[in-house]
Amino acid sequence: MNKRIEILNPGESRNKYNEPIKTLELVARPWAAVEPLQGREYYAAAREHADVTTKITIRYRKDVDRTMFVQCDGVMFEILHIIDPEFKHEELHLMCKERQ
């Protein structure tokens, strides 16, 4: 676990005109191991898209869920699945997709 990541929770606040603004609130800054699993490029609607699946391993936390995002080295990831290996509550594997 050699990378410092940020776990972010989507929220909402209001601007000076009382309009809703989407925000990201910092939940935690744990150390993590970030490992790209699969890279695949495909063409759709005459544009190139990249679909990257990444496994991020952190120590066990109860306050992480699939609605949150992970930021690592300026790259934002969506959490697709959360795996607690063997239900030992020692670590979590966050299966993520790079947010475009």
Biopython code that builds the backbone (N, CA, C, O; Angstrom):
import numpy as np
from Bio.PDB.StructureBuilder import StructureBuilder

atoms = [
    (1, "MET", "N", (0.843, -1.167, 0.000)),
    (1, "MET", "CA", (0.000, 0.000, 0.000)),
    (1, "MET", "C", (0.890, 1.232, 0.000)),
    (1, "MET", "O", (1.315, 1.721, 1.047)),
    (2, "ASN", "N", (1.161, 1.721, -1.212)),
    (2, "ASN", "CA", (2.125, 2.796, -1.359)),
    (2, "ASN", "C", (1.550, 4.075, -1.971)),
    (2, "ASN", "O", (2.303, 5.000, -2.276)),
    (3, "LYS", "N", (0.243, 4.141, -2.155)),
    (3, "LYS", "CA", (-0.394, 5.326, -2.733)),
    (3, "LYS", "C", (-1.363, 5.935, -1.727)),
    (3, "LYS", "O", (-2.089, 5.214, -1.043)),
    (4, "ARG", "N", (-1.373, 7.242, -1.640)),
    (4, "ARG", "CA", (-2.341, 7.941, -0.799)),
    (4, "ARG", "C", (-3.527, 8.300, -1.700)),
    (4, "ARG", "O", (-3.365, 9.010, -2.692)),
    (5, "ILE", "N", (-4.709, 7.810, -1.352)),
    (5, "ILE", "CA", (-5.903, 8.079, -2.140)),
    (5, "ILE", "C", (-6.874, 8.929, -1.321)),
    (5, "ILE", "O", (-6.700, 9.108, -0.115)),
    (6, "GLU", "N", (-7.879, 9.439, -1.989)),
    (6, "GLU", "CA", (-8.949, 10.167, -1.319)),
    (6, "GLU", "C", (-10.267, 9.476, -1.630)),
    (6, "GLU", "O", (-10.572, 9.212, -2.792)),
    (7, "ILE", "N", (-11.044, 9.184, -0.601)),
    (7, "ILE", "CA", (-12.381, 8.633, -0.782)),
    (7, "ILE", "C", (-13.348, 9.798, -0.624)),
    (7, "ILE", "O", (-13.350, 10.488, 0.396)),
    (8, "LEU", "N", (-14.171, 10.007, -1.650)),
    (8, "LEU", "CA", (-15.036, 11.180, -1.714)),
    (8, "LEU", "C", (-16.505, 10.769, -1.752)),
    (8, "LEU", "O", (-16.876, 9.809, -2.427)),
    (9, "ASN", "N", (-17.324, 11.499, -1.027)),
    (9, "ASN", "CA", (-18.759, 11.229, -0.968)),
    (9, "ASN", "C", (-19.484, 12.339, -1.732)),
    (9, "ASN", "O", (-19.273, 13.515, -1.438)),
    (10, "PRO", "N", (-20.332, 11.994, -2.706)),
    (10, "PRO", "CA", (-21.057, 13.042, -3.416)),
    (10, "PRO", "C", (-22.075, 13.709, -2.503)),
    (10, "PRO", "O", (-22.761, 13.043, -1.727)),
    (11, "GLY", "N", (-22.163, 14.998, -2.599)),
    (11, "GLY", "CA", (-23.109, 15.751, -1.786)),
    (11, "GLY", "C", (-23.682, 16.900, -2.589)),
    (11, "GLY", "O", (-23.480, 16.996, -3.799)),
    (12, "GLU", "N", (-24.390, 17.760, -1.907)),
    (12, "GLU", "CA", (-25.004, 18.897, -2.566)),
    (12, "GLU", "C", (-24.961, 20.095, -1.633)),
    (12, "GLU", "O", (-25.221, 19.978, -0.435)),
    (13, "SER", "N", (-24.632, 21.239, -2.194)),
    (13, "SER", "CA", (-24.665, 22.476, -1.427)),
    (13, "SER", "C", (-25.398, 23.516, -2.269)),
    (13, "SER", "O", (-25.915, 23.206, -3.342)),
    (14, "ARG", "N", (-25.436, 24.715, -1.786)),
    (14, "ARG", "CA", (-26.150, 25.796, -2.476)),
    (14, "ARG", "C", (-25.183, 26.951, -2.733)),
    (14, "ARG", "O", (-24.316, 27.245, -1.909)),
    (15, "ASN", "N", (-25.344, 27.601, -3.890)),
    (15, "ASN", "CA", (-24.528, 28.773, -4.181)),
    (15, "ASN", "C", (-25.226, 30.024, -3.651)),
    (15, "ASN", "O", (-26.254, 29.925, -2.981)),
    (16, "LYS", "N", (-24.673, 31.200, -3.948)),
    (16, "LYS", "CA", (-25.232, 32.439, -3.398)),
    (16, "LYS", "C", (-26.613, 32.768, -3.958)),
    (16, "LYS", "O", (-27.319, 33.610, -3.403)),
    (17, "TYR", "N", (-27.008, 32.107, -5.061)),
    (17, "TYR", "CA", (-28.349, 32.289, -5.622)),
    (17, "TYR", "C", (-29.302, 31.191, -5.166)),
    (17, "TYR", "O", (-30.414, 31.071, -5.679)),
    (18, "ASN", "N", (-28.855, 30.386, -4.194)),
    (18, "ASN", "CA", (-29.618, 29.278, -3.622)),
    (18, "ASN", "C", (-29.902, 28.167, -4.633)),
    (18, "ASN", "O", (-30.891, 27.443, -4.515)),
    (19, "GLU", "N", (-29.024, 28.044, -5.623)),
    (19, "GLU", "CA", (-29.140, 26.961, -6.599)),
    (19, "GLU", "C", (-28.329, 25.773, -6.104)),
    (19, "GLU", "O", (-27.260, 25.957, -5.521)),
    (20, "PRO", "N", (-28.826, 24.546, -6.328)),
    (20, "PRO", "CA", (-28.068, 23.375, -5.873)),
    (20, "PRO", "C", (-26.791, 23.157, -6.697)),
    (20, "PRO", "O", (-26.798, 23.292, -7.920)),
    (21, "ILE", "N", (-25.716, 22.823, -6.014)),
    (21, "ILE", "CA", (-24.428, 22.539, -6.645)),
    (21, "ILE", "C", (-23.965, 21.172, -6.161)),
    (21, "ILE", "O", (-23.982, 20.897, -4.961)),
    (22, "LYS", "N", (-23.551, 20.314, -7.092)),
    (22, "LYS", "CA", (-23.007, 19.011, -6.711)),
    (22, "LYS", "C", (-21.584, 19.201, -6.193)),
    (22, "LYS", "O", (-20.768, 19.884, -6.812)),
    (23, "THR", "N", (-21.303, 18.586, -5.049)),
    (23, "THR", "CA", (-19.980, 18.693, -4.437)),
    (23, "THR", "C", (-19.470, 17.301, -4.078)),
    (23, "THR", "O", (-20.233, 16.335, -4.050)),
    (24, "LEU", "N", (-18.185, 17.213, -3.807)),
    (24, "LEU", "CA", (-17.575, 15.978, -3.321)),
    (24, "LEU", "C", (-16.930, 16.272, -1.975)),
    (24, "LEU", "O", (-16.048, 17.125, -1.875)),
    (25, "GLU", "N", (-17.369, 15.568, -0.945)),
    (25, "GLU", "CA", (-16.855, 15.768, 0.404)),
    (25, "GLU", "C", (-15.845, 14.678, 0.725)),
    (25, "GLU", "O", (-16.085, 13.501, 0.459)),
    (26, "LEU", "N", (-14.725, 15.072, 1.292)),
    (26, "LEU", "CA", (-13.677, 14.128, 1.651)),
    (26, "LEU", "C", (-14.120, 13.276, 2.830)),
    (26, "LEU", "O", (-14.503, 13.803, 3.874)),
    (27, "VAL", "N", (-14.068, 11.947, 2.661)),
    (27, "VAL", "CA", (-14.415, 11.010, 3.731)),
    (27, "VAL", "C", (-13.147, 10.544, 4.436)),
    (27, "VAL", "O", (-13.091, 10.522, 5.665)),
    (28, "ALA", "N", (-12.125, 10.171, 3.659)),
    (28, "ALA", "CA", (-10.885, 9.654, 4.244)),
    (28, "ALA", "C", (-9.748, 9.770, 3.230)),
    (28, "ALA", "O", (-9.978, 9.916, 2.029)),
    (29, "ARG", "N", (-8.506, 9.701, 3.746)),
    (29, "ARG", "CA", (-7.301, 9.698, 2.909)),
    (29, "ARG", "C", (-6.426, 8.501, 3.299)),
    (29, "ARG", "O", (-5.341, 8.685, 3.852)),
    (30, "PRO", "N", (-6.889, 7.277, 3.015)),
    (30, "PRO", "CA", (-6.102, 6.102, 3.412)),
    (30, "PRO", "C", (-4.984, 5.788, 2.424)),
    (30, "PRO", "O", (-4.957, 6.281, 1.297)),
    (31, "TRP", "N", (-4.065, 4.950, 2.888)),
    (31, "TRP", "CA", (-3.043, 4.387, 2.004)),
    (31, "TRP", "C", (-3.674, 3.227, 1.250)),
    (31, "TRP", "O", (-4.541, 2.533, 1.782)),
    (32, "ALA", "N", (-3.238, 3.014, 0.002)),
    (32, "ALA", "CA", (-3.855, 1.989, -0.827)),
    (32, "ALA", "C", (-2.849, 1.395, -1.805)),
    (32, "ALA", "O", (-1.799, 1.975, -2.081)),
    (33, "ALA", "N", (-3.203, 0.224, -2.317)),
    (33, "ALA", "CA", (-2.483, -0.387, -3.428)),
    (33, "ALA", "C", (-3.402, -0.280, -4.640)),
    (33, "ALA", "O", (-4.537, -0.756, -4.605)),
    (34, "VAL", "N", (-2.917, 0.343, -5.712)),
    (34, "VAL", "CA", (-3.721, 0.575, -6.910)),
    (34, "VAL", "C", (-3.162, -0.287, -8.027)),
    (34, "VAL", "O", (-1.985, -0.190, -8.375)),
    (35, "GLU", "N", (-4.033, -1.143, -8.592)),
    (35, "GLU", "CA", (-3.589, -2.106, -9.592)),
    (35, "GLU", "C", (-4.569, -2.146, -10.761)),
    (35, "GLU", "O", (-5.696, -2.614, -10.595)),
    (36, "PRO", "N", (-4.165, -1.664, -11.943)),
    (36, "PRO", "CA", (-5.031, -1.796, -13.114)),
    (36, "PRO", "C", (-5.184, -3.265, -13.496)),
    (36, "PRO", "O", (-4.197, -3.995, -13.581)),
    (37, "LEU", "N", (-6.411, -3.691, -13.725)),
    (37, "LEU", "CA", (-6.654, -5.095, -14.053)),
    (37, "LEU", "C", (-6.839, -5.338, -15.538)),
    (37, "LEU", "O", (-6.346, -6.327, -16.081)),
    (38, "GLN", "N", (-7.547, -4.435, -16.188)),
    (38, "GLN", "CA", (-7.912, -4.707, -17.561)),
    (38, "GLN", "C", (-8.036, -3.391, -18.304)),
    (38, "GLN", "O", (-8.611, -2.435, -17.784)),
    (39, "GLY", "N", (-7.509, -3.334, -19.502)),
    (39, "GLY", "CA", (-7.678, -2.150, -20.332)),
    (39, "GLY", "C", (-8.268, -2.562, -21.661)),
    (39, "GLY", "O", (-7.825, -3.530, -22.280)),
    (40, "ARG", "N", (-9.270, -1.819, -22.093)),
    (40, "ARG", "CA", (-9.900, -2.201, -23.350)),
    (40, "ARG", "C", (-10.379, -0.930, -24.036)),
    (40, "ARG", "O", (-11.000, -0.066, -23.416)),
    (41, "GLU", "N", (-10.083, -0.834, -25.303)),
    (41, "GLU", "CA", (-10.524, 0.323, -26.060)),
    (41, "GLU", "C", (-11.502, -0.145, -27.126)),
    (41, "GLU", "O", (-11.320, -1.197, -27.739)),
    (42, "TYR", "N", (-12.518, 0.635, -27.331)),
    (42, "TYR", "CA", (-13.488, 0.287, -28.355)),
    (42, "TYR", "C", (-14.047, 1.559, -28.978)),
    (42, "TYR", "O", (-13.945, 2.647, -28.412)),
    (43, "TYR", "N", (-14.637, 1.395, -30.153)),
    (43, "TYR", "CA", (-15.186, 2.537, -30.878)),
    (43, "TYR", "C", (-16.707, 2.461, -30.834)),
    (43, "TYR", "O", (-17.299, 1.415, -31.101)),
    (44, "ALA", "N", (-17.323, 3.575, -30.497)),
    (44, "ALA", "CA", (-18.777, 3.667, -30.483)),
    (44, "ALA", "C", (-19.147, 5.070, -30.936)),
    (44, "ALA", "O", (-18.592, 6.052, -30.444)),
    (45, "ALA", "N", (-20.044, 5.162, -31.833)),
    (45, "ALA", "CA", (-20.506, 6.454, -32.354)),
    (45, "ALA", "C", (-19.335, 7.276, -32.895)),
    (45, "ALA", "O", (-19.269, 8.490, -32.704)),
    (46, "ALA", "N", (-18.428, 6.601, -33.564)),
    (46, "ALA", "CA", (-17.264, 7.231, -34.198)),
    (46, "ALA", "C", (-16.347, 7.939, -33.212)),
    (46, "ALA", "O", (-15.616, 8.854, -33.592)),
    (47, "ARG", "N", (-16.379, 7.527, -31.955)),
    (47, "ARG", "CA", (-15.479, 8.087, -30.945)),
    (47, "ARG", "C", (-14.767, 6.950, -30.235)),
    (47, "ARG", "O", (-15.288, 5.838, -30.141)),
    (48, "GLU", "N", (-13.588, 7.231, -29.744)),
    (48, "GLU", "CA", (-12.817, 6.229, -29.011)),
    (48, "GLU", "C", (-13.091, 6.387, -27.517)),
    (48, "GLU", "O", (-13.031, 7.494, -26.983)),
    (49, "HIS", "N", (-13.389, 5.275, -26.849)),
    (49, "HIS", "CA", (-13.629, 5.261, -25.413)),
    (49, "HIS", "C", (-12.633, 4.307, -24.767)),
    (49, "HIS", "O", (-12.213, 3.330, -25.388)),
    (50, "ALA", "N", (-12.269, 4.576, -23.565)),
    (50, "ALA", "CA", (-11.401, 3.674, -22.824)),
    (50, "ALA", "C", (-12.148, 3.204, -21.584)),
    (50, "ALA", "O", (-12.689, 4.018, -20.836)),
    (51, "ASP", "N", (-12.181, 1.898, -21.366)),
    (51, "ASP", "CA", (-12.849, 1.308, -20.214)),
    (51, "ASP", "C", (-11.774, 0.597, -19.404)),
    (51, "ASP", "O", (-11.265, -0.446, -19.814)),
    (52, "VAL", "N", (-11.435, 1.160, -18.264)),
    (52, "VAL", "CA", (-10.348, 0.625, -17.455)),
    (52, "VAL", "C", (-10.916, 0.138, -16.132)),
    (52, "VAL", "O", (-11.624, 0.878, -15.449)),
    (53, "THR", "N", (-10.612, -1.089, -15.770)),
    (53, "THR", "CA", (-11.026, -1.632, -14.492)),
    (53, "THR", "C", (-9.796, -1.689, -13.598)),
    (53, "THR", "O", (-8.749, -2.200, -13.996)),
    (54, "THR", "N", (-9.932, -1.158, -12.390)),
    (54, "THR", "CA", (-8.818, -1.039, -11.462)),
    (54, "THR", "C", (-9.217, -1.611, -10.111)),
    (54, "THR", "O", (-10.335, -1.396, -9.642)),
    (55, "LYS", "N", (-8.308, -2.332, -9.493)),
    (55, "LYS", "CA", (-8.536, -2.829, -8.140)),
    (55, "LYS", "C", (-7.735, -1.969, -7.180)),
    (55, "LYS", "O", (-6.517, -1.840, -7.306)),
    (56, "ILE", "N", (-8.441, -1.377, -6.211)),
    (56, "ILE", "CA", (-7.808, -0.551, -5.189)),
    (56, "ILE", "C", (-7.994, -1.260, -3.858)),
    (56, "ILE", "O", (-9.125, -1.506, -3.438)),
    (57, "THR", "N", (-6.901, -1.590, -3.196)),
    (57, "THR", "CA", (-6.952, -2.312, -1.931)),
    (57, "THR", "C", (-6.639, -1.344, -0.794)),
    (57, "THR", "O", (-5.617, -0.657, -0.804)),
    (58, "ILE", "N", (-7.545, -1.305, 0.190)),
    (58, "ILE", "CA", (-7.353, -0.470, 1.382)),
    (58, "ILE", "C", (-7.607, -1.321, 2.615)),
    (58, "ILE", "O", (-8.159, -2.417, 2.521)),
    (59, "ARG", "N", (-7.201, -0.812, 3.766)),
    (59, "ARG", "CA", (-7.543, -1.487, 5.014)),
    (59, "ARG", "C", (-9.044, -1.377, 5.239)),
    (59, "ARG", "O", (-9.674, -0.449, 4.731)),
    (60, "TYR", "N", (-9.620, -2.294, 5.980)),
    (60, "TYR", "CA", (-11.067, -2.368, 6.168)),
    (60, "TYR", "C", (-11.624, -1.092, 6.793)),
    (60, "TYR", "O", (-11.069, -0.551, 7.750)),
    (61, "ARG", "N", (-12.731, -0.631, 6.229)),
    (61, "ARG", "CA", (-13.476, 0.520, 6.746)),
    (61, "ARG", "C", (-14.958, 0.219, 6.605)),
    (61, "ARG", "O", (-15.381, -0.372, 5.611)),
    (62, "LYS", "N", (-15.744, 0.618, 7.581)),
    (62, "LYS", "CA", (-17.191, 0.419, 7.511)),
    (62, "LYS", "C", (-17.888, 1.508, 6.704)),
    (62, "LYS", "O", (-18.994, 1.296, 6.208)),
    (63, "ASP", "N", (-17.253, 2.670, 6.568)),
    (63, "ASP", "CA", (-17.930, 3.825, 5.993)),
    (63, "ASP", "C", (-17.750, 4.002, 4.487)),
    (63, "ASP", "O", (-17.966, 5.102, 3.977)),
    (64, "VAL", "N", (-17.362, 2.959, 3.766)),
    (64, "VAL", "CA", (-17.195, 3.044, 2.316)),
    (64, "VAL", "C", (-18.362, 2.324, 1.651)),
    (64, "VAL", "O", (-18.702, 1.200, 2.021)),
    (65, "ASP", "N", (-18.978, 2.988, 0.658)),
    (65, "ASP", "CA", (-20.054, 2.328, -0.094)),
    (65, "ASP", "C", (-19.924, 2.640, -1.581)),
    (65, "ASP", "O", (-19.048, 3.400, -1.992)),
    (66, "ARG", "N", (-20.805, 2.045, -2.381)),
    (66, "ARG", "CA", (-20.700, 2.133, -3.842)),
    (66, "ARG", "C", (-21.102, 3.489, -4.410)),
    (66, "ARG", "O", (-20.903, 3.726, -5.602)),
    (67, "THR", "N", (-21.653, 4.374, -3.612)),
    (67, "THR", "CA", (-22.022, 5.695, -4.123)),
    (67, "THR", "C", (-20.844, 6.642, -4.125)),
    (67, "THR", "O", (-20.939, 7.745, -4.663)),
    (68, "MET", "N", (-19.730, 6.233, -3.531)),
    (68, "MET", "CA", (-18.567, 7.107, -3.370)),
    (68, "MET", "C", (-17.619, 7.011, -4.562)),
    (68, "MET", "O", (-17.743, 6.135, -5.418)),
    (69, "PHE", "N", (-16.672, 7.943, -4.584)),
    (69, "PHE", "CA", (-15.645, 7.989, -5.614)),
    (69, "PHE", "C", (-14.275, 7.918, -4.954)),
    (69, "PHE", "O", (-14.123, 8.231, -3.773)),
    (70, "VAL", "N", (-13.277, 7.500, -5.736)),
    (70, "VAL", "CA", (-11.892, 7.443, -5.267)),
    (70, "VAL", "C", (-11.061, 8.309, -6.205)),
    (70, "VAL", "O", (-11.203, 8.229, -7.426)),
    (71, "GLN", "N", (-10.197, 9.133, -5.628)),
    (71, "GLN", "CA", (-9.283, 9.934, -6.428)),
    (71, "GLN", "C", (-7.861, 9.536, -6.085)),
    (71, "GLN", "O", (-7.474, 9.479, -4.918)),
    (72, "CYS", "N", (-7.086, 9.259, -7.136)),
    (72, "CYS", "CA", (-5.688, 8.852, -6.964)),
    (72, "CYS", "C", (-4.852, 9.519, -8.047)),
    (72, "CYS", "O", (-5.110, 9.328, -9.236)),
    (73, "ASP", "N", (-3.866, 10.289, -7.653)),
    (73, "ASP", "CA", (-2.975, 10.984, -8.586)),
    (73, "ASP", "C", (-3.748, 11.788, -9.630)),
    (73, "ASP", "O", (-3.370, 11.805, -10.801)),
    (74, "GLY", "N", (-4.824, 12.451, -9.217)),
    (74, "GLY", "CA", (-5.597, 13.290, -10.124)),
    (74, "GLY", "C", (-6.595, 12.544, -10.995)),
    (74, "GLY", "O", (-7.289, 13.164, -11.801)),
    (75, "VAL", "N", (-6.681, 11.227, -10.850)),
    (75, "VAL", "CA", (-7.627, 10.425, -11.631)),
    (75, "VAL", "C", (-8.797, 10.042, -10.731)),
    (75, "VAL", "O", (-8.603, 9.580, -9.606)),
    (76, "MET", "N", (-10.010, 10.239, -11.236)),
    (76, "MET", "CA", (-11.216, 9.937, -10.474)),
    (76, "MET", "C", (-11.753, 8.566, -10.901)),
    (76, "MET", "O", (-11.835, 8.260, -12.090)),
    (77, "PHE", "N", (-12.117, 7.750, -9.904)),
    (77, "PHE", "CA", (-12.657, 6.415, -10.152)),
    (77, "PHE", "C", (-14.036, 6.276, -9.535)),
    (77, "PHE", "O", (-14.292, 6.809, -8.455)),
    (78, "GLU", "N", (-14.926, 5.566, -10.213)),
    (78, "GLU", "CA", (-16.227, 5.184, -9.666)),
    (78, "GLU", "C", (-16.072, 3.811, -9.028)),
    (78, "GLU", "O", (-15.428, 2.933, -9.602)),
    (79, "ILE", "N", (-16.648, 3.616, -7.859)),
    (79, "ILE", "CA", (-16.604, 2.304, -7.202)),
    (79, "ILE", "C", (-17.735, 1.454, -7.757)),
    (79, "ILE", "O", (-18.906, 1.806, -7.614)),
    (80, "LEU", "N", (-17.390, 0.325, -8.395)),
    (80, "LEU", "CA", (-18.390, -0.576, -8.957)),
    (80, "LEU", "C", (-18.780, -1.668, -7.969)),
    (80, "LEU", "O", (-19.959, -1.993, -7.834)),
    (81, "HIS", "N", (-17.793, -2.235, -7.278)),
    (81, "HIS", "CA", (-18.027, -3.313, -6.320)),
    (81, "HIS", "C", (-17.061, -3.160, -5.151)),
    (81, "HIS", "O", (-15.949, -2.654, -5.306)),
    (82, "ILE", "N", (-17.505, -3.608, -3.977)),
    (82, "ILE", "CA", (-16.658, -3.616, -2.790)),
    (82, "ILE", "C", (-16.581, -5.049, -2.302)),
    (82, "ILE", "O", (-17.608, -5.672, -2.031)),
    (83, "ILE", "N", (-15.372, -5.575, -2.189)),
    (83, "ILE", "CA", (-15.177, -6.972, -1.793)),
    (83, "ILE", "C", (-14.418, -7.010, -0.470)),
    (83, "ILE", "O", (-13.363, -6.391, -0.329)),
    (84, "ASP", "N", (-14.967, -7.742, 0.496)),
    (84, "ASP", "CA", (-14.313, -7.993, 1.783)),
    (84, "ASP", "C", (-13.806, -9.443, 1.716)),
    (84, "ASP", "O", (-14.576, -10.366, 1.981)),
    (85, "PRO", "N", (-12.514, -9.666, 1.363)),
    (85, "PRO", "CA", (-12.013, -11.023, 1.163)),
    (85, "PRO", "C", (-12.240, -11.916, 2.384)),
    (85, "PRO", "O", (-11.812, -11.605, 3.495)),
    (86, "GLU", "N", (-12.914, -13.015, 2.145)),
    (86, "GLU", "CA", (-13.204, -14.033, 3.165)),
    (86, "GLU", "C", (-13.937, -13.470, 4.378)),
    (86, "GLU", "O", (-13.967, -14.106, 5.431)),
    (87, "PHE", "N", (-14.529, -12.282, 4.241)),
    (87, "PHE", "CA", (-15.274, -11.623, 5.323)),
    (87, "PHE", "C", (-14.465, -11.513, 6.614)),
    (87, "PHE", "O", (-15.004, -11.649, 7.712)),
    (88, "LYS", "N", (-13.165, -11.265, 6.461)),
    (88, "LYS", "CA", (-12.277, -11.151, 7.626)),
    (88, "LYS", "C", (-12.244, -9.744, 8.213)),
    (88, "LYS", "O", (-11.733, -9.554, 9.316)),
    (89, "HIS", "N", (-12.776, -8.759, 7.502)),
    (89, "HIS", "CA", (-12.743, -7.359, 7.931)),
    (89, "HIS", "C", (-11.319, -6.864, 8.159)),
    (89, "HIS", "O", (-11.057, -6.119, 9.103)),
    (90, "GLU", "N", (-10.400, -7.283, 7.290)),
    (90, "GLU", "CA", (-9.014, -6.825, 7.358)),
    (90, "GLU", "C", (-8.698, -5.830, 6.251)),
    (90, "GLU", "O", (-7.983, -4.854, 6.476)),
    (91, "GLU", "N", (-9.230, -6.075, 5.053)),
    (91, "GLU", "CA", (-8.998, -5.191, 3.932)),
    (91, "GLU", "C", (-10.216, -5.191, 3.013)),
    (91, "GLU", "O", (-11.070, -6.075, 3.088)),
    (92, "LEU", "N", (-10.279, -4.187, 2.151)),
    (92, "LEU", "CA", (-11.344, -4.091, 1.158)),
    (92, "LEU", "C", (-10.705, -3.982, -0.219)),
    (92, "LEU", "O", (-9.691, -3.308, -0.398)),
    (93, "HIS", "N", (-11.311, -4.651, -1.178)),
    (93, "HIS", "CA", (-10.927, -4.510, -2.583)),
    (93, "HIS", "C", (-12.022, -3.689, -3.245)),
    (93, "HIS", "O", (-13.167, -4.129, -3.343)),
    (94, "LEU", "N", (-11.664, -2.501, -3.695)),
    (94, "LEU", "CA", (-12.600, -1.645, -4.399)),
    (94, "LEU", "C", (-12.392, -1.844, -5.891)),
    (94, "LEU", "O", (-11.349, -1.477, -6.433)),
    (95, "MET", "N", (-13.376, -2.419, -6.548)),
    (95, "MET", "CA", (-13.303, -2.637, -7.989)),
    (95, "MET", "C", (-13.872, -1.391, -8.646)),
    (95, "MET", "O", (-15.055, -1.083, -8.500)),
    (96, "CYS", "N", (-13.013, -0.675, -9.376)),
    (96, "CYS", "CA", (-13.367, 0.661, -9.851)),
    (96, "CYS", "C", (-13.238, 0.788, -11.358)),
    (96, "CYS", "O", (-12.572, -0.001, -12.027)),
    (97, "LYS", "N", (-13.904, 1.814, -11.858)),
    (97, "LYS", "CA", (-13.834, 2.176, -13.266)),
    (97, "LYS", "C", (-13.433, 3.633, -13.339)),
    (97, "LYS", "O", (-13.961, 4.467, -12.604)),
    (98, "GLU", "N", (-12.508, 3.938, -14.217)),
    (98, "GLU", "CA", (-12.055, 5.317, -14.362)),
    (98, "GLU", "C", (-13.200, 6.184, -14.864)),
    (98, "GLU", "O", (-13.884, 5.840, -15.827)),
    (99, "ARG", "N", (-13.393, 7.304, -14.200)),
    (99, "ARG", "CA", (-14.487, 8.213, -14.558)),
    (99, "ARG", "C", (-14.021, 9.129, -15.669)),
    (99, "ARG", "O", (-12.952, 9.730, -15.568)),
    (100, "GLN", "N", (-14.802, 9.245, -16.722)),
    (100, "GLN", "CA", (-14.435, 10.060, -17.888)),
    (100, "GLN", "C", (-14.988, 11.455, -17.765)),
    (100, "GLN", "O", (-14.781, 12.282, -18.653)),
]
sb = StructureBuilder()
sb.init_structure("model")
sb.init_model(0)
sb.init_chain("A")
sb.init_seg("    ")
for serial, (resi, resn, name, xyz) in enumerate(atoms, 1):
    if name == "N":
        sb.init_residue(resn, " ", resi, " ")
    sb.init_atom(name, np.array(xyz, "f"), 0.0, 1.0, " ", f" {name:<3s}", serial, name[0])
structure = sb.get_structure()
